[in-house]
Amino acid sequence: MTPFIFRLTFCFCVLLGQAVLAADAAQEKTATIRHSIFIAGPGFTGVLDEQGEAVWTAPRVKARDGFVLANGNILIAWGDEVVEFDKDKKPVWRYKKDPSNKEIGTAQRLANGNTMIVELGGNPRLIEVKPDGELAVSITLKPETNNAHMQTRMARKIENGNYLVPHLLAFAVKEYTPQGKVVNTFKTDTEAFGGKKAKHWPFTAIRTPDGTTVVGCTYGNRVVEFDKDGKVIWDLKNEDVGGIIKDACGVQRLPNGNTVVTSYGAKNGVKLFEVDVDKNIVWKYEGPHRAHHFQVLTTNGKPIAGEPMK
């Protein structure tokens, strides 16, 4: 083979390889995405498969929060109790709210086996409950309102041992230490949000592996991502997705960087959707079930890797 023919053949192979990689990337981007999901909702609480069919249904509806745990059990928070069920719907663990409070807002099973629960009412508090029912942690929260139902929603324990707690009517996500000290606050009533009248009530707050904080703002119909200093570095407005956000309650950041959002107030049409970092809609759920909160379980048959961040 002459040097000229060798160089020509080499260049052709390189170009062909680049074309194949580009085609594979395009195919992956446009491939049909299917998710199985856990839904905690007003009319349905349970698990949907990737075809949208119910494969596990809880004995009660109107759930607030929940997770499918690593052992296959399902932890669900209702307004009056938190229950862990096995796959046969047998309760294997239960916590009843304290009589001093009116509601339970959320529940999260922690790596140490404790269950983090938030109670709303006259004694708003975040607790960690051991498997035997003993309290390991109890923190008095600062929701800045006596309206129990609006004090807080989806709190989450984060990697540094602190807790992210969204306080709706305080227009603030507060980061609490296990001693109850507030060490950081992300405000959602600034001029950039349109002030309090825009009702950017923070409902869900999650800490990403990059150290940013993603917040779902309910009636503001918006999802925002703050850096550690409270600067908004990414946001998703209703006009970015054709107006399909109707009450952005639950939010989940997937390992691939995409963001899934629930449209809790939607009576018809899109109830859940996924966007990439460029705000392109890559998946939608338009079935009958509304989601107060949710957990994406699989994508095209593959389990979501890592700890679910909601």
Order of alpha helices (4+ residues) and beta strands (2+ residues): alpha-beta-beta-beta-beta-beta-beta-beta-beta-beta-beta-beta-beta-beta-beta-beta-beta-beta-beta-beta-beta-beta-beta-beta-beta-beta
